[in-house]
Amino acid sequence: MRTWKALTPLLKLLVLTQLAFNVGFYAVLPFLAAHLGTAIGMAGWVVGLVLGLRTFSQQGLFVVGGWFVDRYGVRPAVLTGCALRVVGFAWLGYADETWTVIGAVLLVGLAAALFSPAVESEVARQAVLWEEDGHGPRTRVLALFSASGQAGAFMGPLLGALLLTVDFRTTCLAGATVFVLVLAGHARLMPHRIPGRVATRARGGVRVLLRNRPFLSLCCAYGAYLLAYNQLYLALPQEVQRATGSQAALSWLFALASLLAVCGQLPVTRWAGDRLGLRRSIAVGLLLVAAGFAVVAAARPAAWTGAAGLLPATGYVLLLTLGQMLIVPATRAWVPDLTEDGRLGLYTGALSSVSGLIVLIGSSAGGCLLDLGLPPAVPWLVLAALPVLAVALLPHRAEGAGCEGDTALPR
């Protein structure tokens, strides 16, 4: 509450925006695959294609959304993204053919590609200013922002499940209504001109970005974390199925991860800010993620089943979530120190796009690894090695406030 009370009105708006955004998003998307397969009768490969197109239109276009933010400002990007999300969800509720569903999910993804880089880059910029004003480390703001997103991701599926007792269309329209409220709130409260933010007209930003080795190194390390996190949806279900004979326990493990992130994010970030700094926070987080995989690898030869068989998976989820709480705020806090003037939106979007590409490639390789019939501990040991290797990729310069280096805020 002390951190919340110290925030500027703009930061409070952006934090609440993240909460509302995830409530609306997760009220609909977790139930999309079942709707497409059962209510519409799509084949499995078509459902996979639709979900892949949504991810591509979102993560793949984040870098474009970041460029849009730098060029035209935060307010136009947020308002346009909200409007597109309203139309996309409403359209999805009435779509009953493959081409209409694809059009709707592409619109939903494009909306996030505009909205998220705008909000995330401005939160990062405002967090640096908040730190420079003497309120404390910027990571506390970014931790609050991350916790609000986790709270939205926890509440959204509960809302969606409740509305799904009516039908999927009602769920979609409720999600659209959430974004109507977000749109109205930002149209009224978002400043037309944010002090200190200057739109860039210069070209060549992508070329400069591609020559920025420290930033690209951070993207690769963050991509390794996201690839590890993605195993919640790939390797963990297989382990739960092996241990219990069903995947019913998955929902409890996901709920455990969300509650831990919501309740523990701020204390963990405060502890890390006092003792570690940005680079070491990410490094420790990656090692915790690796330890989570190692726990499962160590237990797999015993082939425990039942409640005992769930203990390694629970340890993996706990360690992965602790690692996430260290990695995500520190990474977002570090990005402003690695960007050029007026390019924070582009770099924020590129962080998601580059790491998303790593996940896309790595997930395919991870799926093959799990299907090769190797000794049971080997795939988990390989997965444990990736975060450890990612520690070596972390840049050593431009470490930012709260670390050992100097700070420089791109205006």
C-alpha positions as CSV (number, residue, x, y, z in Angstrom):
1,M,0.0,0.0,0.0
2,R,2.9,2.4,0.6
3,T,4.1,1.8,-2.9
4,W,0.6,2.3,-4.3
5,K,0.1,5.5,-2.4
6,A,3.4,6.9,-3.7
7,L,2.5,6.3,-7.3
8,T,1.6,9.2,-9.6
9,P,-2.0,9.2,-11.0
10,L,-0.7,8.1,-14.4
11,L,1.1,5.1,-12.9
12,K,-2.0,4.1,-10.9
13,L,-4.0,4.3,-14.1
14,L,-1.5,2.0,-15.9
15,V,-1.4,-0.5,-13.1
16,L,-5.2,-0.8,-12.9
17,T,-5.2,-1.0,-16.7
18,Q,-3.0,-4.1,-16.6
19,L,-5.4,-5.7,-14.1
20,A,-8.5,-4.9,-16.2
21,F,-6.7,-6.0,-19.4
22,N,-5.9,-9.4,-18.1
23,V,-9.4,-9.9,-16.5
24,G,-11.0,-9.3,-19.9
25,F,-8.4,-11.3,-21.8
26,Y,-8.4,-14.4,-19.6
27,A,-12.2,-14.4,-19.3
28,V,-12.3,-15.5,-22.9
29,L,-9.1,-17.0,-24.2
30,P,-8.7,-20.1,-21.9
31,F,-12.1,-21.4,-23.2
32,L,-11.5,-20.6,-26.9
33,A,-10.0,-24.0,-27.9
34,A,-12.8,-26.0,-26.3
35,H,-15.4,-23.8,-28.0
36,L,-13.8,-24.1,-31.4
37,G,-13.5,-27.9,-31.1
38,T,-16.9,-28.7,-29.6
39,A,-19.4,-25.9,-30.5
40,I,-18.0,-25.2,-34.0
41,G,-16.6,-28.6,-34.7
42,M,-13.2,-27.6,-36.0
43,A,-10.5,-30.2,-36.5
44,G,-7.7,-30.3,-34.0
45,W,-5.1,-28.9,-36.5
46,V,-7.4,-26.0,-37.4
47,V,-7.8,-25.2,-33.7
48,G,-4.0,-25.2,-33.3
49,L,-3.6,-23.0,-36.4
50,V,-6.1,-20.5,-35.0
51,L,-4.4,-20.3,-31.6
52,G,-1.0,-20.0,-33.3
53,L,-2.2,-17.2,-35.5
54,R,-3.5,-15.3,-32.5
55,T,-0.1,-15.7,-30.7
56,F,1.7,-14.6,-33.9
57,S,-0.5,-11.6,-34.4
58,Q,0.2,-10.5,-30.8
59,Q,3.8,-11.4,-29.9
60,G,5.1,-11.2,-33.5
61,L,3.8,-7.7,-33.9
62,F,4.8,-6.3,-30.6
63,V,7.8,-4.7,-32.2
64,V,5.5,-2.9,-34.7
65,G,3.2,-1.8,-31.8
66,G,6.3,-0.5,-30.0
67,W,7.3,1.5,-33.1
68,F,3.7,2.9,-33.3
69,V,4.0,4.0,-29.6
70,D,7.3,5.9,-30.3
71,R,5.9,7.5,-33.4
72,Y,2.4,8.5,-32.3
73,G,2.4,8.3,-28.5
74,V,0.9,6.2,-25.7
75,R,-2.7,7.5,-25.8
76,P,-3.4,6.7,-29.5
77,A,-1.9,3.2,-29.1
78,V,-3.9,2.4,-26.0
79,L,-7.2,3.8,-27.4
80,T,-6.8,2.0,-30.7
81,G,-5.8,-1.2,-29.0
82,C,-8.9,-1.1,-26.8
83,A,-11.2,-0.4,-29.7
84,L,-9.8,-3.2,-31.7
85,R,-10.1,-5.6,-28.7
86,V,-13.8,-4.6,-28.3
87,V,-14.5,-5.3,-31.9
88,G,-12.5,-8.5,-31.9
89,F,-14.2,-10.1,-28.9
90,A,-17.6,-9.1,-30.1
91,W,-16.9,-10.6,-33.5
92,L,-15.5,-13.7,-31.9
93,G,-18.7,-14.2,-30.0
94,Y,-20.7,-14.4,-33.2
95,A,-18.1,-16.1,-35.5
96,D,-19.2,-19.6,-36.5
97,E,-17.0,-20.2,-39.6
98,T,-13.2,-20.7,-39.9
99,W,-12.5,-17.5,-41.7
100,T,-14.6,-15.4,-39.4
101,V,-12.9,-17.0,-36.3
102,I,-9.5,-16.3,-37.9
103,G,-10.3,-12.7,-38.6
104,A,-11.6,-12.2,-35.0
105,V,-8.5,-13.7,-33.3
106,L,-6.1,-11.8,-35.6
107,L,-7.9,-8.6,-34.5
108,V,-7.7,-9.6,-30.8
109,G,-3.9,-10.3,-31.2
110,L,-3.3,-7.0,-33.1
111,A,-5.1,-5.1,-30.3
112,A,-2.7,-6.5,-27.7
113,A,0.3,-5.7,-30.1
114,L,-0.7,-2.1,-29.9
115,F,-1.9,-1.9,-26.3
116,S,0.7,-3.9,-24.3
117,P,3.9,-2.2,-25.6
118,A,2.3,1.2,-25.0
119,V,1.4,0.4,-21.4
120,E,4.6,-1.6,-20.6
121,S,7.0,1.0,-22.0
122,E,5.3,3.9,-20.3
123,V,5.2,2.0,-16.9
124,A,9.0,1.4,-17.3
125,R,9.7,5.0,-18.2
126,Q,7.5,6.4,-15.3
127,A,9.1,3.9,-12.9
128,V,12.6,5.3,-13.7
129,L,11.3,8.8,-13.0
130,W,9.6,7.6,-9.8
131,E,13.0,6.2,-8.8
132,E,14.8,9.4,-9.6
133,D,12.4,11.3,-7.4
134,G,13.6,9.3,-4.5
135,H,10.6,7.0,-3.9
136,G,12.7,3.8,-4.1
137,P,13.9,1.2,-6.7
138,R,12.0,1.2,-10.0
139,T,11.5,-2.6,-9.6
140,R,8.9,-2.0,-6.9
141,V,6.7,-0.2,-9.5
142,L,7.2,-2.9,-12.0
143,A,6.6,-5.6,-9.4
144,L,3.2,-4.0,-8.6
145,F,2.5,-3.9,-12.3
146,S,3.4,-7.6,-12.7
147,A,1.3,-8.6,-9.6
148,S,-1.7,-6.7,-11.0
149,G,-1.4,-8.6,-14.2
150,Q,-1.2,-11.9,-12.3
151,A,-4.3,-11.0,-10.3
152,G,-6.1,-10.3,-13.5
153,A,-5.0,-13.6,-15.0
154,F,-6.3,-15.3,-11.8
155,M,-9.7,-13.6,-11.8
156,G,-10.3,-13.7,-15.5
157,P,-10.8,-17.5,-15.9
158,L,-13.1,-17.5,-12.8
159,L,-15.3,-14.8,-14.5
160,G,-15.2,-16.7,-17.8
161,A,-16.1,-20.0,-16.2
162,L,-19.1,-18.3,-14.5
163,L,-20.3,-16.7,-17.7
164,L,-19.7,-19.9,-19.7
165,T,-22.7,-21.4,-17.8
166,V,-24.7,-19.2,-20.2
167,D,-22.8,-19.6,-23.4
168,F,-19.5,-18.6,-25.1
169,R,-21.0,-15.6,-26.8
170,T,-21.9,-14.1,-23.4
171,T,-18.4,-14.6,-22.2
172,C,-17.0,-12.8,-25.3
173,L,-19.4,-9.9,-24.9
174,A,-18.5,-9.6,-21.2
175,G,-14.8,-9.5,-22.2
176,A,-15.7,-6.8,-24.8
177,T,-17.5,-4.9,-22.1
178,V,-14.4,-4.9,-19.9
179,F,-12.5,-3.3,-22.7
180,V,-15.2,-0.7,-23.3
181,L,-14.7,0.4,-19.7
182,V,-10.9,0.5,-20.1
183,L,-11.4,2.5,-23.3
184,A,-13.7,5.0,-21.6
185,G,-11.4,5.3,-18.6
186,H,-8.4,6.0,-20.8
187,A,-10.2,8.4,-23.1
188,R,-11.0,10.4,-19.9
189,L,-7.9,10.0,-17.8
190,M,-5.0,9.4,-20.1
191,P,-3.1,12.6,-20.7
192,H,-3.0,13.9,-24.3
193,R,0.7,14.8,-23.7
194,I,2.8,13.0,-21.2
195,P,5.5,15.3,-19.7
196,G,9.0,14.3,-20.9
197,R,7.9,12.0,-23.7
198,V,8.8,13.1,-27.2
199,A,7.6,11.3,-30.3
200,T,10.5,10.2,-32.5
201,R,10.5,11.0,-36.2
202,A,14.0,9.5,-36.9
203,R,14.3,6.4,-39.0
204,G,16.7,3.5,-38.7
205,G,15.6,2.4,-35.2
206,V,15.5,-1.3,-36.1
207,R,19.0,-1.2,-37.5
208,V,20.3,0.4,-34.4
209,L,18.5,-2.1,-32.3
210,L,20.0,-5.0,-34.2
211,R,23.5,-3.6,-33.4
212,N,22.7,-3.3,-29.7
213,R,24.4,-6.4,-28.4
214,P,23.6,-5.9,-24.7
215,F,19.9,-5.5,-25.4
216,L,19.9,-8.6,-27.8
217,S,21.7,-10.6,-25.1
218,L,19.0,-9.6,-22.6
219,C,16.3,-10.7,-25.1
220,C,18.0,-14.1,-25.5
221,A,18.2,-14.6,-21.7
222,Y,14.6,-13.5,-21.3
223,G,13.6,-15.8,-24.2
224,A,15.3,-18.7,-22.4
225,Y,13.2,-17.9,-19.3
226,L,10.0,-17.7,-21.4
227,L,10.8,-21.0,-23.0
228,A,11.2,-22.5,-19.5
229,Y,7.9,-20.9,-18.4
230,N,6.2,-22.4,-21.4
231,Q,6.9,-25.9,-20.1
232,L,4.0,-25.3,-17.7
233,Y,1.9,-26.0,-20.8
234,L,4.1,-28.7,-22.4
235,A,6.2,-30.7,-20.0
236,L,4.2,-30.2,-16.8
237,P,0.9,-31.7,-18.2
238,Q,2.8,-34.8,-19.2
239,E,4.4,-35.1,-15.8
240,V,1.0,-34.7,-14.0
241,Q,-0.6,-37.2,-16.4
242,R,2.2,-39.7,-15.6
243,A,2.0,-39.2,-11.9
244,T,-1.8,-39.2,-11.4
245,G,-3.3,-40.7,-14.6
246,S,-5.2,-37.5,-15.4
247,Q,-4.5,-33.7,-15.7
248,A,-7.1,-32.7,-13.1
249,A,-4.3,-31.5,-10.7
250,L,-3.1,-29.0,-13.3
251,S,-5.7,-26.4,-12.4
252,W,-4.6,-26.5,-8.8
253,L,-1.0,-26.1,-9.7
254,F,-1.8,-23.1,-12.0
255,A,-3.9,-21.6,-9.2
256,L,-1.0,-22.1,-6.7
257,A,1.4,-20.3,-9.1
258,S,-1.0,-17.4,-9.6
259,L,-1.6,-16.9,-5.9
260,L,2.1,-17.2,-5.1
261,A,2.9,-14.5,-7.7
262,V,0.1,-12.2,-6.5
263,C,1.0,-12.5,-2.8
264,G,4.8,-12.8,-3.1
265,Q,5.8,-10.5,-5.9
266,L,6.2,-7.3,-3.9
267,P,8.1,-8.8,-0.9
268,V,10.4,-10.8,-3.2
269,T,11.1,-7.7,-5.3
270,R,11.8,-5.6,-2.2
271,W,14.2,-8.2,-0.9
272,A,15.9,-8.5,-4.3
273,G,16.2,-4.7,-4.7
274,D,17.9,-4.4,-1.3
275,R,20.4,-7.2,-1.9
276,L,20.8,-8.2,-5.5
277,G,20.2,-5.5,-8.1
278,L,19.0,-6.0,-11.7
279,R,21.5,-8.3,-13.2
280,R,21.9,-10.6,-10.2
281,S,18.1,-10.7,-9.7
282,I,17.7,-12.1,-13.2
283,A,20.7,-14.5,-12.7
284,V,19.3,-15.9,-9.4
285,G,15.8,-16.2,-11.0
286,L,17.2,-18.2,-13.9
287,L,19.1,-20.5,-11.5
288,L,15.8,-21.0,-9.5
289,V,14.0,-22.0,-12.7
290,A,16.8,-24.4,-13.5
291,A,16.5,-25.9,-10.0
292,G,12.8,-26.5,-10.6
293,F,13.6,-28.7,-13.6
294,A,16.4,-30.4,-11.7
295,V,13.9,-31.3,-8.9
296,V,11.8,-33.2,-11.4
297,A,14.8,-34.8,-13.0
298,A,16.1,-36.1,-9.7
299,A,12.7,-37.6,-8.8
300,R,11.9,-39.2,-12.2
301,P,14.0,-42.4,-11.8
302,A,11.9,-43.2,-8.7
303,A,8.7,-43.1,-10.8
304,W,6.6,-42.0,-7.9
305,T,2.8,-41.9,-8.5
306,G,-0.2,-40.5,-6.7
307,A,0.2,-37.7,-4.2
308,A,3.9,-38.4,-3.8
309,G,4.3,-38.2,-7.6
310,L,2.9,-34.7,-7.6
311,L,5.5,-33.4,-5.1
312,P,8.3,-32.9,-7.7
313,A,5.8,-31.1,-10.1
314,T,4.8,-28.9,-7.2
315,G,8.4,-28.1,-6.4
316,Y,8.9,-27.2,-10.1
317,V,6.0,-24.8,-10.1
318,L,7.1,-23.1,-6.9
319,L,10.7,-22.6,-8.0
320,L,9.6,-21.5,-11.5
321,T,7.2,-18.9,-10.0
322,L,9.9,-17.6,-7.6
323,G,12.2,-17.3,-10.5
324,Q,9.6,-15.5,-12.5
325,M,9.1,-13.0,-9.6
326,L,12.8,-12.1,-9.8
327,I,13.2,-12.1,-13.6
328,V,10.2,-10.2,-15.0
329,P,10.4,-6.9,-13.0
330,A,14.2,-6.8,-13.2
331,T,14.1,-7.3,-17.0
332,R,11.5,-4.6,-17.6
333,A,13.5,-2.3,-15.3
334,W,16.7,-2.9,-17.2
335,V,15.3,-2.2,-20.7
336,P,15.2,1.6,-20.3
337,D,19.0,1.6,-19.6
338,L,19.7,-0.2,-22.9
339,T,17.6,1.9,-25.3
340,E,18.4,5.0,-27.4
341,D,16.5,8.2,-27.0
342,G,12.8,8.0,-28.0
343,R,13.0,4.3,-28.7
344,L,11.6,2.7,-25.5
345,G,8.4,1.6,-27.1
346,L,10.3,-0.1,-30.0
347,Y,12.7,-1.9,-27.5
348,T,9.8,-3.0,-25.2
349,G,8.0,-4.5,-28.2
350,A,11.2,-6.1,-29.5
351,L,11.8,-7.8,-26.2
352,S,8.5,-9.6,-26.5
353,S,8.9,-10.3,-30.2
354,V,12.4,-11.7,-30.1
355,S,11.8,-13.8,-27.0
356,G,8.5,-15.0,-28.5
357,L,10.4,-16.2,-31.6
358,I,12.8,-18.1,-29.3
359,V,9.8,-19.7,-27.6
360,L,8.3,-20.6,-30.9
361,I,11.4,-22.4,-32.1
362,G,12.4,-23.8,-28.7
363,S,8.9,-25.2,-28.0
364,S,9.0,-27.4,-31.1
365,A,12.5,-28.7,-30.1
366,G,11.2,-29.2,-26.5
367,G,8.2,-31.2,-27.8
368,C,10.5,-33.5,-29.8
369,L,12.8,-33.9,-26.8
370,L,9.9,-35.2,-24.7
371,D,8.8,-37.6,-27.4
372,L,12.2,-39.2,-28.2
373,G,11.9,-42.0,-25.6
374,L,15.0,-40.9,-23.7
375,P,15.7,-41.9,-20.1
376,P,13.1,-40.1,-18.0
377,A,15.4,-37.7,-16.3
378,V,17.3,-36.6,-19.5
379,P,14.7,-34.2,-21.0
380,W,14.3,-32.4,-17.6
381,L,18.1,-32.1,-17.2
382,V,18.3,-30.6,-20.7
383,L,15.6,-28.1,-19.8
384,A,17.4,-27.3,-16.6
385,A,20.6,-26.5,-18.5
386,L,19.0,-23.8,-20.7
387,P,18.4,-21.3,-17.9
388,V,21.9,-21.9,-16.6
389,L,23.3,-21.2,-20.0
390,A,21.2,-18.1,-20.2
391,V,22.9,-16.6,-17.2
392,A,26.1,-16.3,-19.3
393,L,24.1,-14.3,-21.9
394,L,23.2,-11.5,-19.5
395,P,24.9,-8.2,-20.4
396,H,27.5,-6.7,-18.0
397,R,27.2,-3.0,-18.8
398,A,24.5,-0.3,-18.6
399,E,23.1,-2.0,-15.5
400,G,20.8,0.8,-14.3
401,A,19.7,2.0,-11.0
402,G,19.6,-0.4,-8.2
403,C,22.7,-2.2,-9.7
404,E,26.4,-1.4,-9.9
405,G,26.3,0.8,-13.0
406,D,25.2,4.3,-13.8
407,T,21.7,5.2,-15.0
408,A,20.6,7.1,-18.0
409,L,16.9,7.5,-18.8
410,P,16.1,7.8,-22.5
411,R,13.7,10.7,-22.9
